[in-house]
Amino acid sequence: MNRYMNRAAASSIDDVDVILFVVDGMNWTKEDEAVLERLKASAKAPVILVVNKVDKLADKEVLLPQIEKLSAQFDFAKVVPISARKGMNLDELEREIKTLMPEGELIFPEDQFTDRSSRFLAAELVREQLFRHLGQELPYSITVEIEQFDDEDKMYRIGAVIYVERDGQKSIVIGKGGSLLKSVGRDARIEMQTLFDKKVFLRLWVKVREGWGDNERMLKNLGYNDEL
């Protein structure tokens, strides 16, 4: 999974109009350094440095030296400090993105908002609710597969399997008395009905599949491939 995500991110650098390089406040890791080296080597699009979590800084004056230090390492088009959680300065970030985006002809019809299938969107909505309900506890060890997607005229009947890597993770996802899984299913179903404009009957199962994130064949079956 990590290899896939790295390939997807790296390949996108060569085919975008603007790049957002997001760093974690005052922290600078070896992973950040690796990303910066990749940008130096191949980035053709303008790069905005996005410094996140600035709301956690008790003394905002320490931010300026950090920004100056990072700016000296690369010719960023703009540096924008933000707090994604609190929505701080996101309007400014959006404005900067718009100024750097070139105008072009419409590639898709105006009413088309995605080229993904309904099955893919259903899986993503379940994953979204897992992120919301679990926070940072487990989501990166979890994936979702849609096993059933039946159109029954007035209703979609959807069955989804949530794969985890260990038994302990399974009990966390299910929750006490199944409470967490019920909440995930309820909220995902509401989002699906809004998206599909149709009644949805959703069933969720949780299964253990050890090492699914390192299984190339399973990742392809789940829809993770280099063509995405």
Z-matrix of the N, CA and C atoms (Angstrom, degrees):
N
C 1 1.460
C 2 1.526 1 111.05
N 3 1.355 2 115.64 1 -44.64
C 4 1.464 3 118.84 2 178.57
C 5 1.522 4 111.70 3 -61.63
N 6 1.346 5 115.87 4 -40.28
C 7 1.467 6 119.57 5 178.97
C 8 1.520 7 110.42 6 -64.59
N 9 1.324 8 117.14 7 -41.92
C 10 1.468 9 120.61 8 178.58
C 11 1.527 10 111.12 9 -61.40
N 12 1.347 11 116.12 10 -47.82
C 13 1.463 12 119.97 11 -178.01
C 14 1.521 13 111.11 12 -63.11
N 15 1.333 14 116.55 13 -38.86
C 16 1.464 15 119.71 14 177.91
C 17 1.522 16 111.59 15 -65.83
N 18 1.343 17 116.42 16 -41.04
C 19 1.474 18 119.41 17 178.61
C 20 1.524 19 110.64 18 -64.67
N 21 1.328 20 116.29 19 -42.47
C 22 1.466 21 120.05 20 -178.84
C 23 1.523 22 110.82 21 -63.33
N 24 1.338 23 115.81 22 -44.12
C 25 1.469 24 119.51 23 -179.79
C 26 1.524 25 111.13 24 -66.61
N 27 1.338 26 116.24 25 -43.63
C 28 1.466 27 120.01 26 -177.18
C 29 1.522 28 111.51 27 -65.31
N 30 1.330 29 116.91 28 -41.54
C 31 1.468 30 119.89 29 -177.93
C 32 1.527 31 111.29 30 -69.29
N 33 1.325 32 117.54 31 -29.06
C 34 1.467 33 120.19 32 -178.03
C 35 1.524 34 112.09 33 -71.21
N 36 1.330 35 117.10 34 -23.35
C 37 1.465 36 120.51 35 -178.11
C 38 1.526 37 111.37 36 -58.29
N 39 1.332 38 116.07 37 -32.95
C 40 1.463 39 120.29 38 -175.80
C 41 1.526 40 113.31 39 -85.19
N 42 1.338 41 117.64 40 -1.61
C 43 1.459 42 118.93 41 -171.85
C 44 1.531 43 112.17 42 -136.94
N 45 1.328 44 116.81 43 35.12
C 46 1.459 45 120.51 44 179.80
C 47 1.525 46 110.08 45 -129.37
N 48 1.326 47 115.76 46 165.57
C 49 1.463 48 121.34 47 -179.44
C 50 1.528 49 112.43 48 -94.23
N 51 1.331 50 116.84 49 -29.57
C 52 1.463 51 122.02 50 179.55
C 53 1.527 52 108.02 51 -143.76
N 54 1.325 53 116.31 52 141.86
C 55 1.459 54 121.96 53 178.17
C 56 1.524 55 109.05 54 -115.98
N 57 1.336 56 116.85 55 131.45
C 58 1.454 57 121.78 56 172.97
C 59 1.527 58 108.09 57 -104.64
N 60 1.310 59 116.53 58 117.89
C 61 1.454 60 122.59 59 178.22
C 62 1.531 61 106.63 60 -102.02
N 63 1.336 62 116.29 61 103.94
C 64 1.463 63 121.74 62 -173.92
C 65 1.527 64 109.71 63 -96.50
N 66 1.333 65 116.17 64 125.52
C 67 1.460 66 121.35 65 176.51
C 68 1.528 67 108.92 66 -120.81
N 69 1.320 68 114.70 67 159.62
C 70 1.457 69 121.65 68 -171.98
C 71 1.521 70 110.85 69 -94.72
N 72 1.335 71 116.44 70 87.15
C 73 1.454 72 121.32 71 174.86
C 74 1.515 73 113.79 72 52.02
N 75 1.321 74 115.57 73 -122.21
C 76 1.451 75 121.98 74 -177.73
C 77 1.529 76 112.19 75 -86.93
N 78 1.319 77 117.53 76 -4.92
C 79 1.464 78 120.70 77 -178.39
C 80 1.527 79 110.91 78 -81.64
N 81 1.314 80 115.92 79 143.56
C 82 1.463 81 122.13 80 175.01
C 83 1.518 82 107.10 81 -140.15
N 84 1.335 83 116.34 82 114.54
C 85 1.460 84 121.13 83 -172.29
C 86 1.524 85 110.99 84 -107.78
N 87 1.320 86 115.90 85 171.31
C 88 1.459 87 120.52 86 176.47
C 89 1.533 88 110.41 87 -66.68
N 90 1.336 89 117.04 88 -27.77
C 91 1.461 90 119.94 89 175.17
C 92 1.525 91 110.73 90 -67.76
N 93 1.340 92 116.68 91 -40.60
C 94 1.473 93 120.27 92 175.25
C 95 1.524 94 110.58 93 -60.27
N 96 1.321 95 115.60 94 -41.59
C 97 1.462 96 120.68 95 179.73
C 98 1.521 97 111.01 96 -62.30
N 99 1.357 98 115.85 97 -40.04
C 100 1.462 99 120.11 98 179.70
C 101 1.523 100 111.01 99 -65.34
N 102 1.330 101 116.48 100 -40.18
C 103 1.462 102 120.50 101 177.89
C 104 1.520 103 110.29 102 -64.31
N 105 1.321 104 116.15 103 -43.44
C 106 1.460 105 120.00 104 179.95
C 107 1.523 106 111.31 105 -61.38
N 108 1.326 107 117.06 106 -41.06
C 109 1.462 108 120.53 107 178.52
C 110 1.520 109 110.60 108 -63.36
N 111 1.340 110 116.49 109 -37.67
C 112 1.470 111 119.94 110 177.47
C 113 1.530 112 110.24 111 -65.02
N 114 1.314 113 116.79 112 -40.81
C 115 1.464 114 120.54 113 178.56
C 116 1.526 115 111.04 114 -63.95
N 117 1.329 116 116.00 115 -41.17
C 118 1.456 117 119.86 116 179.13
C 119 1.524 118 111.35 117 -62.41
N 120 1.337 119 115.33 118 -35.29
C 121 1.459 120 120.21 119 -174.30
C 122 1.521 121 113.26 120 -79.29
N 123 1.345 122 117.58 121 -33.64
C 124 1.465 123 117.15 122 -169.53
C 125 1.523 124 116.22 123 -139.12
N 126 1.319 125 119.46 124 -7.73
C 127 1.461 126 119.34 125 -175.65
C 128 1.530 127 110.96 126 -68.50
N 129 1.330 128 115.58 127 122.43
C 130 1.454 129 121.44 128 176.33
C 131 1.528 130 111.67 129 -102.54
N 132 1.324 131 115.75 130 -24.32
C 133 1.462 132 120.88 131 179.95
C 134 1.524 133 109.96 132 -84.90
N 135 1.340 134 117.38 133 156.73
C 136 1.463 135 120.17 134 175.66
C 137 1.530 136 110.98 135 -62.67
N 138 1.315 137 116.44 136 144.82
C 139 1.461 138 122.30 137 -177.12
C 140 1.521 139 110.27 138 -116.03
N 141 1.335 140 116.54 139 125.11
C 142 1.460 141 122.05 140 173.68
C 143 1.524 142 108.03 141 -99.03
N 144 1.317 143 117.36 142 124.66
C 145 1.453 144 121.47 143 174.27
C 146 1.526 145 108.43 144 -84.45
N 147 1.334 146 116.45 145 117.96
C 148 1.464 147 122.39 146 -179.06
C 149 1.530 148 108.06 147 -107.13
N 150 1.314 149 116.39 148 112.17
C 151 1.468 150 121.43 149 -179.76
C 152 1.521 151 107.97 150 -96.35
N 153 1.319 152 116.64 151 106.65
C 154 1.462 153 122.22 152 -173.39
C 155 1.539 154 111.48 153 -92.01
N 156 1.329 155 115.34 154 166.00
C 157 1.471 156 124.70 155 174.88
C 158 1.526 157 113.22 156 65.40
N 159 1.321 158 116.20 157 30.48
C 160 1.470 159 118.10 158 179.43
C 161 1.529 160 111.68 159 -70.45
N 162 1.328 161 117.16 160 -15.61
C 163 1.463 162 120.18 161 177.95
C 164 1.527 163 111.57 162 -67.10
N 165 1.337 164 116.58 163 -19.40
C 166 1.462 165 120.40 164 -178.86
C 167 1.533 166 112.69 165 -84.15
N 168 1.327 167 116.60 166 -5.27
C 169 1.463 168 120.01 167 -178.91
C 170 1.528 169 109.79 168 -85.39
N 171 1.311 170 116.08 169 115.79
C 172 1.469 171 119.99 170 179.22
C 173 1.523 172 110.57 171 -67.11
N 174 1.341 173 115.46 172 -37.14
C 175 1.465 174 120.67 173 179.08
C 176 1.530 175 108.18 174 -114.25
N 177 1.317 176 116.03 175 103.19
C 178 1.468 177 120.50 176 -176.60
C 179 1.531 178 112.34 177 -67.30
N 180 1.327 179 117.67 178 -16.97
C 181 1.463 180 120.08 179 -178.19
C 182 1.527 181 112.47 180 -68.26
N 183 1.342 182 117.03 181 -20.35
C 184 1.474 183 119.05 182 179.45
C 185 1.528 184 110.91 183 -74.52
N 186 1.343 185 116.49 184 -13.65
C 187 1.458 186 120.21 185 -177.22
C 188 1.527 187 112.34 186 -72.31
N 189 1.317 188 117.20 187 -36.89
C 190 1.469 189 120.62 188 -176.46
C 191 1.527 190 112.48 189 -60.21
N 192 1.343 191 120.09 190 -47.07
C 193 1.471 192 119.00 191 177.12
C 194 1.525 193 112.88 192 -61.35
N 195 1.335 194 116.33 193 -35.10
C 196 1.461 195 119.94 194 178.10
C 197 1.528 196 110.74 195 -65.60
N 198 1.326 197 117.25 196 -42.32
C 199 1.461 198 121.45 197 179.16
C 200 1.533 199 109.85 198 -65.03
N 201 1.316 200 116.67 199 -41.83
C 202 1.460 201 120.24 200 179.03
C 203 1.529 202 111.02 201 -63.55
N 204 1.315 203 116.25 202 -39.61
C 205 1.463 204 121.02 203 179.09
C 206 1.525 205 111.17 204 -63.47
N 207 1.339 206 116.54 205 -44.65
C 208 1.458 207 120.41 206 -179.52
C 209 1.525 208 111.38 207 -70.47
N 210 1.323 209 116.76 208 -38.39
C 211 1.466 210 120.86 209 -179.08
C 212 1.519 211 111.76 210 -64.14
N 213 1.316 212 116.64 211 -26.80
C 214 1.464 213 120.58 212 179.86
C 215 1.524 214 112.17 213 -73.01
N 216 1.351 215 116.17 214 -15.69
C 217 1.457 216 119.95 215 -176.46
C 218 1.527 217 113.38 216 -90.96
N 219 1.346 218 116.03 217 -15.12
C 220 1.465 219 119.15 218 -176.22
C 221 1.521 220 109.37 219 -160.56
N 222 1.313 221 116.09 220 151.47
C 223 1.462 222 121.19 221 -179.65
C 224 1.525 223 109.72 222 -86.09
N 225 1.330 224 115.71 223 76.54
C 226 1.461 225 120.35 224 179.78
C 227 1.530 226 110.04 225 -70.85
N 228 1.339 227 115.06 226 140.94
C 229 1.463 228 119.57 227 177.14
C 230 1.524 229 111.03 228 -66.54
N 231 1.333 230 115.76 229 -31.37
C 232 1.460 231 121.47 230 -179.81
C 233 1.521 232 108.10 231 -164.65
N 234 1.323 233 116.25 232 151.49
C 235 1.461 234 122.15 233 173.29
C 236 1.522 235 107.51 234 -119.11
N 237 1.338 236 116.20 235 122.72
C 238 1.465 237 120.43 236 -175.96
C 239 1.538 238 109.58 237 -126.33
N 240 1.330 239 118.61 238 112.06
C 241 1.462 240 120.82 239 173.55
C 242 1.527 241 110.29 240 -79.15
N 243 1.321 242 117.32 241 136.65
C 244 1.468 243 121.24 242 -177.37
C 245 1.527 244 110.85 243 -142.90
N 246 1.314 245 114.66 244 170.53
C 247 1.460 246 122.72 245 163.09
C 248 1.514 247 106.28 246 -129.51
N 249 1.328 248 116.85 247 105.81
C 250 1.463 249 120.51 248 -178.50
C 251 1.522 250 110.76 249 -63.99
N 252 1.331 251 116.91 250 -39.79
C 253 1.463 252 120.48 251 -178.00
C 254 1.525 253 112.03 252 -63.72
N 255 1.337 254 116.88 253 -41.91
C 256 1.456 255 120.51 254 -176.06
C 257 1.522 256 113.43 255 -97.57
N 258 1.348 257 116.75 256 0.20
C 259 1.462 258 119.52 257 177.81
C 260 1.513 259 113.58 258 74.14
N 261 1.314 260 117.60 259 17.05
C 262 1.459 261 121.60 260 -176.10
C 263 1.528 262 111.24 261 -74.35
N 264 1.310 263 116.74 262 123.24
C 265 1.466 264 124.50 263 173.26
C 266 1.533 265 113.50 264 69.59
N 267 1.318 266 118.23 265 14.87
C 268 1.462 267 120.19 266 179.91
C 269 1.524 268 111.79 267 -69.36
N 270 1.333 269 116.60 268 -31.15
C 271 1.469 270 119.88 269 176.81
C 272 1.527 271 110.58 270 -62.72
N 273 1.326 272 116.13 271 -40.63
C 274 1.461 273 120.61 272 178.16
C 275 1.525 274 110.80 273 -64.59
N 276 1.332 275 116.53 274 -40.87
C 277 1.465 276 120.47 275 177.93
C 278 1.527 277 110.40 276 -62.26
N 279 1.304 278 116.32 277 -42.94
C 280 1.469 279 119.99 278 179.17
C 281 1.525 280 111.33 279 -62.83
N 282 1.322 281 116.58 280 -40.22
C 283 1.464 282 119.69 281 178.91
C 284 1.530 283 110.91 282 -63.77
N 285 1.307 284 116.64 283 -41.54
C 286 1.469 285 120.12 284 -179.89
C 287 1.530 286 111.00 285 -65.03
N 288 1.319 287 116.55 286 -38.85
C 289 1.471 288 120.07 287 177.49
C 290 1.524 289 109.86 288 -62.03
N 291 1.325 290 116.31 289 -44.83
C 292 1.469 291 120.43 290 -178.00
C 293 1.525 292 111.66 291 -62.29
N 294 1.319 293 117.02 292 -37.70
C 295 1.462 294 119.02 293 -178.93
C 296 1.526 295 112.06 294 -67.14
N 297 1.326 296 116.92 295 -24.62
C 298 1.471 297 120.82 296 -177.36
C 299 1.525 298 113.29 297 -96.72
N 300 1.318 299 117.27 298 -11.73
C 301 1.466 300 120.53 299 -178.24
C 302 1.517 301 110.75 300 -80.93
N 303 1.326 302 118.39 301 123.39
C 304 1.471 303 120.11 302 178.11
C 305 1.521 304 111.36 303 -75.21
N 306 1.321 305 116.32 304 148.72
C 307 1.457 306 119.90 305 175.72
C 308 1.523 307 109.34 306 -78.64
N 309 1.334 308 115.40 307 147.15
C 310 1.456 309 120.03 308 179.40
C 311 1.510 310 110.77 309 -155.19
N 312 1.305 311 115.84 310 173.67
C 313 1.453 312 120.37 311 178.84
C 314 1.525 313 110.28 312 -72.34
N 315 1.338 314 116.27 313 151.47
C 316 1.459 315 120.71 314 177.06
C 317 1.528 316 109.59 315 -66.93
N 318 1.323 317 115.97 316 130.17
C 319 1.462 318 121.00 317 178.75
C 320 1.525 319 110.60 318 -91.06
N 321 1.335 320 116.37 319 -34.03
C 322 1.461 321 121.90 320 -178.18
C 323 1.525 322 109.37 321 -119.95
N 324 1.323 323 117.68 322 159.61
C 325 1.469 324 120.56 323 175.71
C 326 1.526 325 110.87 324 -58.69
N 327 1.318 326 116.83 325 151.28
C 328 1.459 327 121.43 326 -175.89
C 329 1.523 328 112.44 327 -61.15
N 330 1.344 329 117.74 328 -30.56
C 331 1.462 330 120.12 329 -176.88
C 332 1.525 331 112.30 330 -90.21
N 333 1.323 332 118.62 331 3.50
C 334 1.464 333 121.48 332 178.87
C 335 1.523 334 109.25 333 -96.87
N 336 1.346 335 117.00 334 118.27
C 337 1.455 336 119.43 335 -176.92
C 338 1.523 337 112.76 336 -105.28
N 339 1.338 338 118.86 337 -5.86
C 340 1.449 339 121.25 338 176.64
C 341 1.521 340 109.65 339 -161.00
N 342 1.350 341 115.94 340 156.92
C 343 1.463 342 120.42 341 174.52
C 344 1.525 343 110.55 342 -107.46
N 345 1.331 344 116.90 343 12.75
C 346 1.455 345 121.49 344 179.24
C 347 1.520 346 111.07 345 -87.10
N 348 1.331 347 115.68 346 155.43
C 349 1.461 348 121.14 347 179.53
C 350 1.521 349 110.66 348 -76.60
N 351 1.330 350 115.70 349 164.68
C 352 1.464 351 120.46 350 177.85
C 353 1.525 352 111.00 351 -64.00
N 354 1.333 353 116.92 352 -35.08
C 355 1.470 354 120.05 353 177.61
C 356 1.529 355 110.62 354 -61.64
N 357 1.321 356 116.33 355 -44.05
C 358 1.458 357 120.67 356 179.56
C 359 1.523 358 110.04 357 -62.15
N 360 1.335 359 117.46 358 -45.22
C 361 1.452 360 121.22 359 -179.15
C 362 1.520 361 111.41 360 -63.83
N 363 1.338 362 116.99 361 -37.64
C 364 1.465 363 120.64 362 178.14
C 365 1.521 364 110.84 363 -62.38
N 366 1.328 365 116.48 364 -43.89
C 367 1.467 366 120.49 365 178.49
C 368 1.522 367 110.82 366 -62.85
N 369 1.325 368 116.78 367 -40.28
C 370 1.465 369 120.24 368 -179.44
C 371 1.524 370 111.71 369 -66.79
N 372 1.338 371 117.02 370 -34.33
C 373 1.463 372 119.68 371 178.72
C 374 1.525 373 111.30 372 -68.50
N 375 1.330 374 116.72 373 -36.27
C 376 1.471 375 119.66 374 175.29
C 377 1.527 376 109.43 375 -66.11
N 378 1.331 377 116.42 376 -44.73
C 379 1.470 378 120.60 377 178.34
C 380 1.533 379 110.96 378 -60.30
N 381 1.309 380 116.50 379 -40.05
C 382 1.467 381 119.83 380 179.31
C 383 1.524 382 111.15 381 -58.77
N 384 1.338 383 116.22 382 -44.81
C 385 1.462 384 119.35 383 -179.16
C 386 1.522 385 112.06 384 -69.65
N 387 1.332 386 117.14 385 -30.56
C 388 1.462 387 119.56 386 174.19
C 389 1.526 388 110.40 387 -64.03
N 390 1.331 389 116.46 388 -40.87
C 391 1.458 390 120.36 389 176.34
C 392 1.526 391 110.52 390 -62.30
N 393 1.318 392 116.14 391 -44.03
C 394 1.460 393 119.82 392 -176.75
C 395 1.528 394 112.04 393 -66.05
N 396 1.325 395 116.78 394 -39.87
C 397 1.465 396 120.30 395 -175.31
C 398 1.522 397 113.42 396 -85.57
N 399 1.330 398 117.53 397 -25.11
C 400 1.456 399 120.23 398 -178.01
C 401 1.521 400 113.43 399 -101.02
N 402 1.322 401 117.53 400 -11.95
C 403 1.451 402 120.21 401 -177.43
C 404 1.516 403 110.68 402 62.04
N 405 1.325 404 116.94 403 -131.65
C 406 1.462 405 120.81 404 -178.64
C 407 1.524 406 112.05 405 -96.04
N 408 1.329 407 116.74 406 10.28
C 409 1.460 408 119.83 407 -171.86
C 410 1.523 409 113.44 408 -69.51
N 411 1.347 410 116.95 409 -47.93
C 412 1.466 411 119.46 410 -171.48
C 413 1.523 412 117.76 411 -137.47
N 414 1.325 413 120.31 412 -17.36
C 415 1.469 414 120.41 413 -165.29
C 416 1.513 415 116.70 414 -48.84
N 417 1.345 416 118.26 415 -32.17
C 418 1.452 417 119.11 416 -176.64
C 419 1.524 418 111.90 417 -78.92
N 420 1.331 419 117.82 418 -4.54
C 421 1.465 420 121.99 419 174.02
C 422 1.520 421 111.15 420 -104.19
N 423 1.330 422 116.46 421 11.04
C 424 1.463 423 121.93 422 -173.41
C 425 1.524 424 110.47 423 -123.05
N 426 1.325 425 115.50 424 143.84
C 427 1.456 426 120.07 425 169.19
C 428 1.520 427 108.77 426 -139.87
N 429 1.318 428 116.53 427 166.48
C 430 1.468 429 121.58 428 -175.17
C 431 1.517 430 109.36 429 -128.92
N 432 1.329 431 116.06 430 134.36
C 433 1.463 432 121.41 431 175.52
C 434 1.528 433 109.24 432 -123.34
N 435 1.325 434 116.40 433 130.80
C 436 1.462 435 121.08 434 176.37
C 437 1.525 436 108.38 435 -86.88
N 438 1.332 437 116.64 436 113.35
C 439 1.465 438 121.43 437 -179.40
C 440 1.518 439 112.17 438 -93.88
N 441 1.319 440 116.79 439 -23.95
C 442 1.470 441 121.15 440 -178.78
C 443 1.521 442 108.85 441 -137.61
N 444 1.329 443 116.07 442 132.16
C 445 1.457 444 121.14 443 174.74
C 446 1.523 445 106.93 444 -148.48
N 447 1.314 446 115.78 445 89.44
C 448 1.465 447 121.80 446 -175.04
C 449 1.523 448 110.19 447 -109.67
N 450 1.317 449 115.48 448 131.82
C 451 1.457 450 122.23 449 176.37
C 452 1.521 451 108.23 450 -94.63
N 453 1.331 452 116.80 451 106.49
C 454 1.464 453 122.64 452 -177.71
C 455 1.522 454 110.92 453 -105.20
N 456 1.307 455 116.02 454 52.17
C 457 1.456 456 123.81 455 177.61
C 458 1.528 457 112.08 456 65.77
N 459 1.320 458 118.12 457 -75.54
C 460 1.459 459 120.24 458 -176.72
C 461 1.525 460 112.95 459 -97.72
N 462 1.327 461 117.23 460 3.27
C 463 1.457 462 119.47 461 -174.36
C 464 1.523 463 110.96 462 -154.56
N 465 1.334 464 116.47 463 144.46
C 466 1.453 465 121.63 464 168.93
C 467 1.530 466 108.27 465 -95.27
N 468 1.330 467 115.98 466 130.61
C 469 1.464 468 121.11 467 174.32
C 470 1.528 469 107.38 468 -106.50
N 471 1.324 470 115.66 469 111.99
C 472 1.471 471 121.47 470 -171.73
C 473 1.522 472 110.53 471 -120.51
N 474 1.319 473 115.57 472 132.50
C 475 1.454 474 121.33 473 174.97
C 476 1.513 475 109.21 474 -122.03
N 477 1.324 476 116.58 475 127.44
C 478 1.465 477 121.11 476 -176.76
C 479 1.526 478 110.66 477 -127.41
N 480 1.321 479 115.27 478 140.06
C 481 1.460 480 121.60 479 176.10
C 482 1.523 481 108.44 480 -107.18
N 483 1.312 482 115.78 481 129.27
C 484 1.465 483 122.22 482 175.33
C 485 1.529 484 107.15 483 -99.56
N 486 1.320 485 116.48 484 116.06
C 487 1.463 486 120.78 485 179.93
C 488 1.523 487 110.34 486 -95.42
N 489 1.339 488 114.82 487 131.19
C 490 1.462 489 121.56 488 172.55
C 491 1.524 490 107.71 489 -121.36
N 492 1.321 491 115.91 490 170.50
C 493 1.468 492 119.43 491 -174.45
C 494 1.524 493 113.99 492 -97.77
N 495 1.349 494 117.70 493 -18.58
C 496 1.464 495 120.07 494 -177.51
C 497 1.514 496 110.63 495 -141.87
N 498 1.354 497 116.42 496 157.77
C 499 1.457 498 121.73 497 -179.69
C 500 1.522 499 111.83 498 -60.62
N 501 1.335 500 116.07 499 -38.01
C 502 1.457 501 119.17 500 179.86
C 503 1.517 502 112.46 501 -62.18
N 504 1.324 503 115.91 502 -34.13
C 505 1.462 504 119.95 503 178.35
C 506 1.527 505 110.90 504 -69.80
N 507 1.325 506 115.96 505 -34.08
C 508 1.467 507 120.43 506 179.84
C 509 1.520 508 110.63 507 -60.50
N 510 1.332 509 116.96 508 -45.12
C 511 1.462 510 119.86 509 -178.54
C 512 1.527 511 111.34 510 -66.28
N 513 1.328 512 116.93 511 -32.70
C 514 1.466 513 119.89 512 178.06
C 515 1.524 514 110.59 513 -67.16
N 516 1.335 515 116.65 514 -44.51
C 517 1.468 516 120.54 515 -179.24
C 518 1.524 517 111.29 516 -64.83
N 519 1.328 518 116.60 517 -38.28
C 520 1.469 519 119.67 518 179.75
C 521 1.525 520 110.40 519 -70.76
N 522 1.339 521 116.82 520 -41.45
C 523 1.452 522 120.71 521 180.00
C 524 1.514 523 112.22 522 80.71
N 525 1.315 524 115.94 523 169.68
C 526 1.455 525 121.12 524 -179.10
C 527 1.513 526 110.82 525 -64.47
N 528 1.335 527 115.23 526 120.34
C 529 1.465 528 119.25 527 -179.13
C 530 1.514 529 113.57 528 64.28
N 531 1.336 530 116.69 529 20.48
C 532 1.467 531 120.64 530 -179.75
C 533 1.511 532 113.82 531 77.92
N 534 1.347 533 117.12 532 13.61
C 535 1.468 534 120.72 533 -172.21
C 536 1.523 535 112.98 534 -65.28
N 537 1.347 536 117.00 535 -43.23
C 538 1.458 537 118.51 536 -176.71
C 539 1.527 538 111.08 537 -68.94
N 540 1.321 539 116.81 538 -42.27
C 541 1.466 540 120.25 539 179.70
C 542 1.529 541 110.50 540 -63.14
N 543 1.330 542 116.71 541 -38.15
C 544 1.465 543 120.00 542 177.47
C 545 1.525 544 110.91 543 -63.01
N 546 1.329 545 116.46 544 -41.47
C 547 1.463 546 120.24 545 -179.94
C 548 1.524 547 111.10 546 -65.68
N 549 1.337 548 116.21 547 -42.41
C 550 1.464 549 120.73 548 177.93
C 551 1.527 550 109.91 549 -60.92
N 552 1.338 551 116.29 550 -46.37
C 553 1.457 552 120.77 551 -179.37
C 554 1.518 553 112.53 552 -63.51
N 555 1.321 554 116.10 553 -42.34
C 556 1.474 555 120.34 554 -179.98
C 557 1.523 556 110.70 555 -62.24
N 558 1.334 557 117.13 556 -50.09
C 559 1.463 558 120.58 557 -176.33
C 560 1.527 559 111.93 558 -68.75
N 561 1.354 560 116.56 559 -36.16
C 562 1.470 561 119.53 560 177.63
C 563 1.525 562 110.25 561 -67.21
N 564 1.320 563 116.63 562 -39.00
C 565 1.474 564 120.26 563 179.58
C 566 1.525 565 110.82 564 -63.73
N 567 1.328 566 116.82 565 -41.82
C 568 1.468 567 120.44 566 179.03
C 569 1.525 568 110.19 567 -61.90
N 570 1.334 569 116.87 568 -43.09
C 571 1.463 570 120.37 569 179.03
C 572 1.527 571 111.13 570 -64.96
N 573 1.332 572 117.27 571 -39.38
C 574 1.465 573 120.93 572 179.29
C 575 1.526 574 110.93 573 -64.20
N 576 1.335 575 116.62 574 -42.36
C 577 1.468 576 119.30 575 -179.39
C 578 1.521 577 111.25 576 -64.36
N 579 1.317 578 116.69 577 -34.87
C 580 1.460 579 120.41 578 176.32
C 581 1.523 580 110.58 579 -68.42
N 582 1.332 581 116.33 580 -44.05
C 583 1.460 582 121.11 581 -177.93
C 584 1.523 583 111.92 582 -68.13
N 585 1.337 584 116.33 583 -47.75
C 586 1.465 585 120.76 584 -174.73
C 587 1.526 586 112.89 585 -86.68
N 588 1.348 587 116.76 586 -10.37
C 589 1.470 588 121.55 587 -177.86
C 590 1.529 589 110.52 588 54.21
N 591 1.315 590 114.60 589 47.19
C 592 1.456 591 120.84 590 -177.10
C 593 1.517 592 108.64 591 -159.86
N 594 1.330 593 117.02 592 150.56
C 595 1.452 594 120.98 593 177.45
C 596 1.525 595 109.77 594 -64.72
N 597 1.341 596 116.24 595 141.41
C 598 1.461 597 121.31 596 -177.61
C 599 1.526 598 109.82 597 -127.71
N 600 1.328 599 115.54 598 131.99
C 601 1.462 600 121.74 599 169.57
C 602 1.518 601 106.33 600 -107.44
N 603 1.339 602 116.25 601 115.49
C 604 1.460 603 121.31 602 -173.15
C 605 1.521 604 110.68 603 -117.98
N 606 1.335 605 115.63 604 130.48
C 607 1.461 606 121.35 605 173.65
C 608 1.523 607 108.95 606 -121.85
N 609 1.332 608 115.31 607 137.01
C 610 1.458 609 121.04 608 -178.96
C 611 1.528 610 110.47 609 -120.84
N 612 1.323 611 115.25 610 140.60
C 613 1.460 612 122.24 611 171.90
C 614 1.521 613 108.27 612 -125.60
N 615 1.324 614 116.05 613 152.87
C 616 1.462 615 121.09 614 175.28
C 617 1.527 616 108.52 615 -118.81
N 618 1.335 617 116.89 616 124.93
C 619 1.456 618 121.57 617 -179.27
C 620 1.530 619 109.92 618 -128.31
N 621 1.327 620 114.56 619 148.52
C 622 1.462 621 120.35 620 176.63
C 623 1.520 622 108.77 621 -92.52
N 624 1.315 623 116.46 622 126.39
C 625 1.465 624 122.44 623 175.00
C 626 1.526 625 106.80 624 -134.65
N 627 1.314 626 115.71 625 94.08
C 628 1.462 627 120.43 626 -175.81
C 629 1.527 628 111.28 627 -60.32
N 630 1.325 629 114.57 628 133.89
C 631 1.459 630 120.49 629 174.73
C 632 1.511 631 115.05 630 68.64
N 633 1.343 632 117.82 631 23.68
C 634 1.471 633 118.42 632 -178.06
C 635 1.536 634 111.20 633 -61.18
N 636 1.346 635 116.02 634 -32.02
C 637 1.458 636 119.27 635 -178.40
C 638 1.513 637 113.71 636 -71.21
N 639 1.358 638 117.48 637 -13.60
C 640 1.466 639 121.40 638 179.03
C 641 1.522 640 111.98 639 -108.38
N 642 1.327 641 116.16 640 3.77
C 643 1.465 642 121.15 641 -177.93
C 644 1.533 643 109.40 642 -97.54
N 645 1.329 644 116.78 643 102.97
C 646 1.472 645 121.20 644 -174.96
C 647 1.523 646 112.16 645 -59.41
N 648 1.335 647 116.81 646 -40.47
C 649 1.468 648 119.95 647 -179.10
C 650 1.519 649 111.03 648 -64.98
N 651 1.337 650 116.67 649 -44.51
C 652 1.460 651 119.67 650 -180.00
C 653 1.513 652 111.28 651 -65.21
N 654 1.331 653 117.11 652 -38.77
C 655 1.462 654 119.95 653 178.17
C 656 1.524 655 111.15 654 -60.45
N 657 1.325 656 116.70 655 -40.43
C 658 1.473 657 120.24 656 177.93
C 659 1.521 658 110.73 657 -65.46
N 660 1.355 659 116.65 658 -40.18
C 661 1.464 660 119.78 659 178.08
C 662 1.522 661 111.82 660 -64.50
N 663 1.343 662 115.88 661 -30.49
C 664 1.460 663 120.67 662 179.48
C 665 1.529 664 111.75 663 -82.27
N 666 1.326 665 116.82 664 -3.69
C 667 1.462 666 119.93 665 176.92
C 668 1.499 667 115.07 666 100.96
N 669 1.343 668 117.02 667 3.01
C 670 1.463 669 119.85 668 177.37
C 671 1.517 670 109.12 669 -90.15
N 672 1.312 671 116.40 670 110.51
C 673 1.458 672 120.58 671 177.22
C 674 1.514 673 109.18 672 -152.54
N 675 1.283 674 115.71 673 167.93
C 676 1.472 675 120.59 674 -173.74
C 677 1.527 676 112.87 675 -72.12
N 678 1.342 677 117.03 676 -8.40
C 679 1.463 678 118.71 677 179.13
C 680 1.509 679 111.44 678 -85.46
N 681 1.365 680 117.42 679 -11.34
C 682 1.465 681 119.04 680 -178.26
C 683 1.520 682 110.74 681 -70.44
